[in-house]
Amino acid sequence: MGENACAMTVLEETLQPLGEPAGTAVTSVRKARILPRLVIGFLVGFAIAVGLAAAGLYAYDATYDGRVLPGVRAAGIDLSGDDRTEATAALTAKLGGIADGAVIIRTVAGDITIPYDSFARHADISGMVDEAFAVGRTGNPLDRALWLVRLARDGATVEPRLTLDAGALSGAIESGLERFSFPAVDSRVVVDGKRIYATKAVTGRYFDVPTAAAAAYQQASALDAPSQIVIDAPVTRLAPAHGEIEADVAIAAADRMAADVAVTLGSDHWMFKAPTVRDWLHYEFRADGTAWPVADPAAIAASLAKVAKAVQVDAVSAIYLKSKSGQIVGVAPSKDGRQLDAAATAAAIVNVLDGRGAGTPGAPVPAVITTLAPKLSTAEAAKHGPVMSKLGSWKTWFPVSERNFFGANIWLPAQIIDGTVLRPGQRFEWWSAIGPVTPARGFGPGGFIAGDHTEPTGALGGGMCSSSTTLFNAALRAGLQMGARSNHTYYISRYPLGLDATVSKTAGGGGQTMSFTNDMRTSIVIRSFRYRAAGKGWVRYEIWGIPDGRQVSLSRASVSNLRKATTNTVVVSTLPRGARQQTEFPSNGMDTSVTRVVRSASGSVLHRDVYRSHYVLWNGRIEVGG
């Protein structure tokens, strides 16, 4: 008994914790045994239910394989049991019209029509069919079972939806509005030949593409959008920066500028007429964007070529004056040259024209000149001889022909005389100066006056009177003491009237000569120059010396006893029939008188000479072959 009691005590302690009623321990033991059984039972039952549901779903899916489950609607159409083709056809029939229509962008320049199909606006049939087929077919078997219950009870609706290409819509609007947009055009000056006019200014415009595109997209995205969506495109006006008035002002300025321009140098002037001045002008845009007439300095400088040629004077180096033996007896001073500074003159013209454009009257433009220095200055040359000046000079032209042995009978004496030095008091005499006139020295036959006619080649050295007359006039103007001088039988118009000096020799030793004396206190030098151009020749003499202040005045030739010459035509047998040849040229008969007065530096008269000439009447003669 005692052992059993002890055993029961232990059992109670084990089954009945302290503080619990005696019956609680038994209940807890039972719960501990029943709960696992319930869980296991539930799990087994759930598994059996899932298995049965899965088996049912499998059988259900097999029934609607490739078809929409019952209770599914799209766009108000019951698609229950439809396969993909049937569902697509049903939805297309219902929603296909969504692609029919257009967006119209309305502008002040006209409408832009953008069809719906151009930006792919249509119902998303394929997506809606995919969504309809997916209803009730997602999740685990239990989820799907629940979906089936819902479908059976409430059904399911696939909302209609559409697609569109927003980029294509925006691009179509942008390209359409660009066709109606254009920039503002300023008025500009146009030079069309000699015609200048202003073009019309144009107000530009552009359209707000982003605003129009956003509004079109918003409305086109709506399922219930009408078949025509009208969007007003906002327009902005662009005023031109410069109008016709500004261009007209520039043209008026050009008209003021394009007047005659005179370029002056001392008493000389050169006129550039308005058409030439206008050719110098063109139009440029100023900083404010307005056109304005501008003179082109390069074009002006090119137009100054004639002025440059007239102004140009080459520098002359100092020249050593030598005697015929080559000894330096003096120095001809150098002379500065000059030339036109075309760039500076053009710049001065530009300033005048700019002033005209601004409203200031133009004035003649002084030519801008630069000095050209000689290679050999007077100061450098004067180290070797005294500085001399040209005291007198004269130049004569003549036709180069057989009458002067083609210029030789005139040029050869000048060549021989060149460099002749006359000391104070020394006399110059023509025949002594040139020496013997012989073919060996280069002289040839030339013309002379034989009584009542002229022999073209009848005298050796004929024609040299052009040389003697030229030297006589140079010495005459140098104020020297003049000696012998004779005039020609008749007047030759190439010589100064009443101041010709013929020279000749006769077989008997007589003849005519020309002479003068150096009555100055210093030596003088005779220089000569010979040149030819085409059929004309020239000879020039210069008398050089140290000036003593003497002044020379020559009166105009007085003419008396004038007899008018005529020209006679004579038939001769020496010419072919009908041929004509003029053998004599008419010269009026007359008496002339020229007075020369030479005064010293103090004003006293050194020389007073009166040169009287008697010229016979000389009729012209034309011979005609008969």
C-alpha positions in Angstrom: 0.0 0.0 0.0 2.7 2.3 0.9 4.7 1.7 -2.3 1.6 2.2 -4.4 0.8 5.5 -2.7 4.3 6.7 -3.4 3.9 5.8 -7.1 0.7 7.7 -7.4 2.2 10.7 -5.9 4.8 10.8 -8.5 2.3 10.3 -11.3 0.2 13.2 -10.1 3.2 15.5 -9.9 4.0 14.6 -13.4 0.6 15.0 -14.9 -0.7 17.9 -12.7 1.5 20.9 -12.5 1.3 23.0 -9.4 -1.6 25.4 -9.3 -3.8 23.5 -11.8 -7.0 21.7 -11.1 -6.8 18.0 -11.1 -9.0 17.6 -14.2 -6.9 19.9 -16.4 -4.0 17.6 -16.8 -6.2 14.9 -18.3 -7.7 17.4 -20.8 -4.3 18.6 -21.9 -3.2 15.1 -22.5 -6.2 14.5 -24.7 -5.6 17.7 -26.7 -2.0 16.8 -27.2 -3.1 13.6 -28.7 -6.1 14.9 -30.8 -4.5 18.1 -32.4 -2.0 16.3 -34.6 -4.7 14.1 -35.8 -6.8 17.0 -36.8 -4.0 18.7 -38.7 -3.2 15.6 -40.5 -6.7 15.1 -41.4 -7.1 18.6 -42.7 -4.0 18.3 -44.8 -5.2 15.1 -46.2 -8.6 16.6 -46.9 -7.0 19.7 -48.5 -4.8 17.6 -50.7 -7.8 15.5 -51.7 -9.7 18.8 -52.5 -6.9 20.3 -54.5 -6.5 17.1 -56.3 -10.1 17.0 -57.1 -10.0 20.7 -58.1 -7.0 20.2 -60.3 -8.7 17.2 -61.9 -11.8 19.4 -62.4 -9.7 22.3 -63.9 -7.9 19.9 -66.2 -11.2 18.6 -67.4 -12.5 22.2 -67.7 -9.5 23.4 -69.6 -9.7 20.5 -71.9 -13.3 21.6 -72.7 -12.2 25.3 -73.5 -8.8 24.6 -75.0 -8.1 27.4 -77.5 -11.3 29.2 -76.6 -12.2 32.1 -74.3 -13.6 31.0 -71.0 -17.3 31.6 -70.3 -18.3 35.0 -68.9 -15.5 37.0 -70.6 -16.7 40.1 -72.5 -14.6 42.7 -74.5 -15.9 46.0 -75.8 -19.5 44.9 -75.0 -19.1 41.6 -77.0 -19.5 38.2 -75.3 -16.5 36.2 -76.3 -17.4 33.1 -74.3 -16.2 30.0 -76.1 -14.7 32.0 -79.1 -11.4 30.8 -80.5 -8.8 33.5 -81.4 -10.0 33.9 -85.0 -13.6 34.3 -83.9 -12.7 36.7 -81.1 -10.5 38.8 -83.4 -13.2 39.0 -86.1 -15.8 40.0 -83.5 -13.7 42.7 -82.1 -12.6 43.9 -85.5 -16.2 44.2 -86.6 -17.0 46.2 -83.5 -13.8 48.4 -83.2 -12.4 48.6 -86.8 -13.9 52.0 -87.3 -11.5 53.5 -84.8 -8.9 53.8 -87.6 -11.2 55.8 -89.8 -10.8 59.5 -89.4 -8.2 62.3 -89.4 -6.7 65.0 -87.3 -7.1 68.4 -88.9 -4.6 71.2 -87.9 -6.3 74.4 -88.7 -4.1 77.4 -89.5 -4.5 80.9 -91.0 -2.8 79.6 -94.1 -5.0 76.5 -94.6 -5.7 73.1 -93.1 -3.4 70.2 -92.6 -5.1 66.8 -92.7 -3.4 63.9 -91.0 -5.3 60.5 -91.5 -5.5 58.3 -88.4 -3.9 55.4 -90.2 -0.8 57.7 -91.0 0.1 57.6 -87.3 -1.2 54.1 -86.7 -4.3 54.9 -84.6 -6.3 51.7 -84.3 -7.9 49.4 -81.7 -5.5 47.0 -80.0 -7.4 43.9 -81.1 -4.5 41.6 -80.7 -3.9 42.8 -77.2 -7.5 42.6 -76.2 -7.8 39.0 -77.5 -4.6 38.1 -75.6 -6.1 39.6 -72.4 -9.5 37.8 -73.0 -7.7 34.5 -73.4 -5.7 35.1 -70.2 -8.7 35.6 -68.0 -9.1 32.6 -65.5 -5.9 31.0 -66.7 -3.4 32.5 -64.3 -2.3 31.4 -60.8 -2.4 28.1 -59.0 -5.3 25.6 -59.3 -7.1 27.2 -56.3 -6.7 30.7 -57.7 -8.0 29.5 -61.0 -10.9 27.7 -59.3 -11.8 31.0 -57.5 -11.6 32.8 -60.9 -14.0 30.3 -62.4 -16.5 30.9 -59.5 -16.2 34.7 -60.1 -16.7 34.2 -63.9 -19.7 32.1 -63.3 -21.1 34.6 -60.9 -20.0 38.0 -62.2 -18.3 37.5 -65.5 -15.2 39.5 -66.6 -14.8 42.6 -68.9 -11.8 43.4 -71.1 -11.7 47.2 -71.5 -11.3 48.5 -75.1 -8.0 50.1 -75.9 -6.2 51.6 -78.8 -2.6 52.3 -80.0 -1.1 55.2 -81.9 2.4 56.4 -82.9 2.8 59.7 -81.1 6.1 60.4 -82.9 4.5 60.0 -86.3 1.7 62.3 -85.3 4.0 65.0 -84.0 6.3 64.7 -87.1 3.3 65.0 -89.5 2.2 68.1 -87.6 5.7 69.6 -87.6 6.3 69.0 -91.3 2.9 70.3 -92.2 3.3 73.5 -90.2 6.8 74.1 -91.6 5.3 74.4 -95.1 3.1 77.3 -93.8 6.0 78.9 -91.9 8.5 81.3 -93.3 11.0 83.8 -91.9 10.6 87.6 -92.0 12.4 89.1 -95.0 14.0 92.5 -94.7 13.7 95.1 -97.4 17.0 95.3 -99.3 18.6 97.4 -101.9 19.0 95.9 -105.4 21.3 97.2 -108.1 20.1 96.0 -111.5 22.4 97.5 -114.0 21.8 101.2 -113.6 18.5 100.7 -111.8 18.5 100.8 -108.0 15.4 99.9 -106.0 14.2 98.6 -102.7 12.6 95.2 -102.4 9.4 94.8 -100.3 9.7 93.8 -96.7 7.8 90.6 -95.7 6.3 89.7 -92.3 7.2 86.2 -91.3 5.3 83.7 -89.3 5.7 80.4 -87.4 3.4 78.0 -85.7 3.6 76.5 -82.2 4.2 72.9 -83.1 4.6 71.5 -79.5 1.2 73.0 -78.4 -0.6 71.7 -81.5 1.0 68.3 -81.2 0.1 67.9 -77.5 -3.5 68.9 -78.1 -3.8 66.5 -81.0 -2.3 63.6 -79.1 -4.6 64.2 -76.1 -7.7 64.1 -78.2 -6.6 61.3 -80.5 -5.8 59.1 -77.5 -9.4 59.0 -76.4 -11.4 56.0 -77.5 -14.5 58.1 -78.1 -12.7 60.6 -80.3 -14.8 61.7 -83.3 -13.8 60.9 -86.8 -12.4 64.4 -87.2 -10.3 66.1 -84.6 -9.8 69.8 -85.3 -6.9 71.6 -83.6 -6.2 75.3 -84.0 -2.4 75.9 -84.4 -1.3 79.1 -82.7 0.6 81.4 -85.0 3.2 84.0 -84.2 4.0 86.9 -86.5 7.6 87.9 -87.2 8.1 91.5 -88.1 11.1 92.2 -90.4 14.0 94.0 -88.8 14.3 96.5 -91.7 11.6 97.9 -93.9 11.4 99.8 -97.2 11.8 103.1 -95.6 15.3 102.3 -94.4 16.2 101.0 -97.9 14.8 104.1 -99.5 17.0 106.2 -97.2 20.1 104.2 -98.3 19.1 104.7 -102.0 18.7 108.4 -101.4 22.1 108.6 -99.8 23.6 106.7 -102.8 21.9 109.2 -105.2 23.6 112.1 -103.3 27.0 110.3 -103.4 26.7 109.4 -107.1 27.4 112.9 -108.4 30.4 114.2 -110.4 33.8 114.1 -108.5 36.6 116.4 -109.4 40.2 115.6 -108.6 42.6 118.6 -108.7 46.3 119.3 -108.7 47.1 122.9 -108.9 45.4 124.3 -112.0 44.8 120.8 -113.4 41.6 118.9 -112.7 40.1 115.6 -113.8 36.3 115.0 -113.7 34.7 111.7 -112.9 31.1 111.7 -114.1 28.2 110.4 -112.0 27.9 107.1 -113.8 31.5 106.3 -113.0 31.0 107.3 -109.4 27.9 105.1 -109.1 30.0 102.2 -110.3 32.3 102.8 -107.3 29.4 102.2 -104.9 28.0 99.0 -103.4 25.8 98.3 -100.4 27.0 96.8 -97.1 25.1 96.0 -93.9 26.0 98.2 -90.9 26.1 97.0 -87.3 22.4 97.8 -86.9 21.6 95.6 -89.9 20.6 98.4 -92.3 22.1 98.6 -95.8 24.2 101.6 -96.6 26.0 102.7 -99.8 29.8 102.3 -99.5 32.5 103.5 -101.9 35.0 100.8 -102.9 38.5 102.3 -102.6 40.0 99.7 -104.9 37.5 100.6 -107.7 38.3 104.3 -107.2 42.0 103.7 -107.3 41.6 101.7 -110.6 39.7 104.6 -112.1 42.6 107.0 -111.2 44.9 105.5 -113.8 44.4 108.5 -116.2 45.1 110.9 -113.3 48.2 108.9 -112.3 49.6 109.0 -115.8 49.0 112.8 -116.1 50.6 113.4 -112.7 53.5 111.1 -113.1 56.9 112.9 -113.4 59.9 110.7 -113.2 62.8 111.9 -111.0 65.7 113.2 -112.9 69.2 112.5 -111.5 71.8 115.1 -111.7 73.7 115.0 -115.0 77.3 115.7 -115.5 77.7 118.2 -118.3 80.8 117.3 -120.3 82.7 118.9 -123.1 83.2 117.2 -126.4 86.5 115.8 -125.0 84.6 114.3 -122.0 85.7 116.7 -119.4 83.1 117.6 -116.7 82.4 121.3 -117.0 79.2 121.4 -114.9 76.3 119.7 -113.4 72.7 119.8 -114.5 70.7 119.7 -111.2 68.6 116.8 -110.3 64.8 117.1 -110.1 62.5 115.4 -107.7 59.8 113.3 -109.4 56.2 112.8 -108.3 53.6 110.2 -108.5 50.0 109.9 -107.5 49.3 108.1 -104.3 46.3 106.3 -105.6 45.3 104.7 -102.4 45.5 107.9 -100.4 43.6 109.8 -103.1 41.0 107.1 -103.2 40.6 107.3 -99.4 40.1 111.1 -99.8 37.4 110.5 -102.4 35.8 108.0 -100.1 35.6 110.6 -97.3 34.0 113.1 -99.7 31.4 110.5 -100.8 30.7 109.5 -97.2 30.1 113.1 -96.4 27.7 113.4 -99.4 25.8 110.4 -98.1 25.4 112.0 -94.7 24.2 115.2 -96.4 27.4 117.3 -96.6 28.0 118.8 -100.1 31.0 117.4 -101.8 34.1 119.5 -102.8 36.9 118.9 -105.3 39.4 116.3 -104.0 43.1 117.4 -104.1 45.2 114.6 -105.6 47.6 113.2 -103.0 51.2 113.2 -104.4 54.3 111.5 -103.2 57.8 112.7 -104.1 60.2 110.5 -106.0 63.8 111.1 -105.1 66.5 111.0 -107.9 69.2 108.4 -107.8 71.9 111.0 -108.0 71.2 114.2 -106.1 72.5 117.6 -107.1 74.5 117.9 -103.9 76.3 114.6 -104.7 77.0 115.5 -108.3 78.2 119.1 -107.5 81.3 117.6 -105.9 82.6 117.2 -109.4 81.5 120.4 -111.1 79.5 123.7 -110.8 75.8 123.5 -110.7 74.3 124.8 -114.0 70.7 125.5 -115.1 69.1 125.3 -118.4 69.2 128.8 -119.8 67.3 128.2 -123.0 65.9 125.3 -125.2 64.0 124.6 -128.3 62.5 121.5 -130.1 61.6 121.0 -133.7 59.8 118.1 -135.4 60.2 117.1 -139.0 59.0 114.4 -141.3 61.6 111.7 -141.7 62.0 111.5 -145.5 64.4 111.6 -148.4 64.4 115.4 -148.2 66.6 115.2 -145.0 68.4 111.9 -145.8 65.9 110.2 -143.6 66.8 112.4 -140.6 70.6 112.0 -140.8 71.2 115.5 -142.1 69.4 116.9 -139.0 70.5 114.5 -136.3 74.2 114.4 -137.3 74.9 118.1 -136.7 73.2 117.8 -133.3 75.3 114.8 -132.5 78.5 116.7 -133.5 77.6 119.8 -131.6 76.5 118.0 -128.4 78.9 118.9 -125.5 80.3 122.0 -127.1 81.6 124.4 -124.4 81.8 128.1 -125.1 84.0 130.0 -122.7 83.1 133.6 -121.9 83.4 135.7 -125.1 83.7 132.6 -127.3 81.7 132.6 -130.6 79.8 129.7 -132.1 79.5 129.5 -135.9 77.5 126.8 -137.6 79.9 125.6 -140.3 83.0 125.8 -138.0 81.1 123.8 -135.4 80.0 120.9 -137.6 83.0 120.6 -139.9 83.0 119.4 -143.4 79.7 118.0 -144.8 80.7 114.8 -146.6 79.2 111.4 -147.3 82.1 109.8 -145.4 80.9 111.5 -142.2 77.3 110.3 -142.8 75.7 113.2 -144.6 73.6 112.5 -147.6 71.5 114.3 -150.3 68.5 116.3 -149.2 66.2 119.1 -150.3 66.9 122.7 -151.0 65.1 125.6 -152.6 66.3 126.1 -156.2 64.8 129.3 -157.5 61.2 128.7 -158.2 61.0 125.1 -157.0 62.2 122.7 -154.3 64.7 120.0 -155.2 63.9 117.0 -152.8 67.5 115.6 -153.0 69.4 118.2 -154.8 71.9 119.2 -152.1 74.4 117.3 -149.9 73.3 117.9 -146.3 70.0 119.3 -147.4 67.4 119.6 -144.6 69.9 120.5 -141.8 68.2 123.9 -141.5 65.8 122.2 -139.0 68.9 121.6 -136.8 70.3 125.2 -137.2 66.9 126.8 -136.7 66.4 124.8 -133.5 69.8 125.8 -132.0 69.3 129.4 -133.0 66.0 129.5 -131.0 67.6 127.9 -128.0 70.4 130.4 -127.9 67.9 133.2 -128.6 65.9 132.3 -125.5 69.0 131.9 -123.4 69.6 135.6 -123.9 73.0 135.2 -125.6 74.5 137.7 -128.0 73.2 136.6 -131.4 75.1 136.9 -134.7 74.3 135.8 -138.2 70.9 134.6 -139.2 68.9 134.3 -142.4 65.4 133.3 -143.1 64.3 130.8 -145.7 63.0 131.8 -149.1 59.5 130.9 -148.1 58.0 130.3 -144.7 58.0 126.7 -143.4 55.2 126.2 -140.8 57.2 123.9 -138.6 59.4 126.8 -137.5 58.5 129.8 -135.3 57.2 132.6 -137.5 60.0 135.1 -138.3 62.7 133.1 -136.3 64.0 130.5 -138.7 67.7 130.3 -139.4 68.7 128.7 -142.7 72.3 127.6 -143.5 73.7 126.9 -146.9 76.9 126.9 -148.9 77.4 127.7 -152.6 80.0 126.4 -155.0 81.7 129.8 -155.1 82.3 129.7 -151.3 79.3 131.9 -150.4 76.3 130.9 -148.4 74.4 131.5 -145.2 75.4 130.7 -141.6 74.1 131.0 -138.0 76.2 132.3 -135.1 76.0 133.5 -131.5 78.5 134.5 -128.8 78.7 133.6 -125.1 78.6 137.0 -123.5 78.2 135.7 -120.0 81.0 135.6 -117.3 81.0 131.8 -117.1 81.1 129.0 -119.6 78.1 127.5 -121.2 77.4 124.0 -122.6 75.3 123.0 -125.6 73.4 119.8 -125.3 71.4 118.1 -128.0 68.8 115.3 -128.0 67.6 113.3 -131.0 64.6 110.9 -131.1 62.0 109.4 -133.5 58.5 108.1 -133.4 57.0 106.4 -136.4 57.4 108.8 -139.4 58.3 111.8 -137.3 61.6 112.9 -135.9 62.6 115.5 -133.3 65.7 117.5 -132.5 66.2 119.5 -129.3 68.9 121.8 -128.2 69.6 123.1 -124.7 71.9 125.8 -123.5 73.2 125.2 -119.9 75.2 127.6 -117.7 75.3 129.4 -114.4 72.4 132.0 -114.5 73.4 135.6 -114.1 69.8 136.9 -113.7 69.2 138.0 -117.3 65.6 138.0 -118.5 64.5 137.5 -122.2 61.2 138.7 -123.8 60.1 138.0 -127.3 57.4 139.9 -129.1 54.8 138.2 -131.3 55.6 138.3 -135.0 54.0 141.2 -136.8 53.0 140.4 -140.3 52.7 142.8 -143.2 52.4 142.6 -147.0 50.5 139.3 -146.8 50.0 137.5 -150.1 47.7 134.4 -150.1 49.2 131.2 -151.7 47.2 128.8 -153.8 47.8 125.3 -155.1 48.0 124.6 -158.9 47.3 121.3 -160.6 49.6 120.5 -163.5 49.4 117.6 -166.0 52.7 116.0 -166.5 54.0 113.0 -168.6 56.5 111.9 -165.9 53.7 110.1 -163.9 51.4 107.3 -164.9 48.1 108.4 -166.2 45.8 109.4 -163.3 48.6 109.3 -160.7 48.9 112.4 -158.4 51.9 113.8 -156.6 52.2 117.0 -154.6 55.7 118.4 -155.2 55.2 121.9 -153.7 53.2 123.0 -150.7 51.6 126.5 -150.5 53.1 129.1 -148.2 51.8 132.7 -148.0 54.1 135.5 -149.0 54.6 138.0 -146.1 57.0 140.3 -144.3 57.5 139.7 -140.5 59.2 141.4 -137.6 60.1 139.9 -134.2 61.8 141.9 -131.4 63.9 140.4 -128.6 64.9 142.3 -125.5 67.4 140.9 -123.0 67.7 142.7 -119.6 70.3 142.1 -116.9 69.4 141.3 -113.3 69.4 145.0 -112.6 67.0 145.7 -115.4 69.4 147.3 -117.9 69.1 146.3 -121.6 71.8 144.0 -122.7 70.5 143.2 -126.1 67.7 144.6 -128.3 67.3 142.7 -131.6 64.8 143.1 -134.4 64.5 140.1 -136.7 63.0 141.0 -140.0 62.1 138.3 -142.6 60.8 138.5 -146.1 59.0 135.4 -147.3 58.1 135.1 -151.0 54.8 133.8 -152.2 55.1 130.1 -152.8 52.2 128.4 -154.5 51.6 124.7 -154.1 51.9 122.3 -157.0 50.1 119.0 -157.7 51.2 117.0 -160.6 48.8 114.6 -162.4 49.9 112.0 -164.9 48.4 112.6 -168.3 
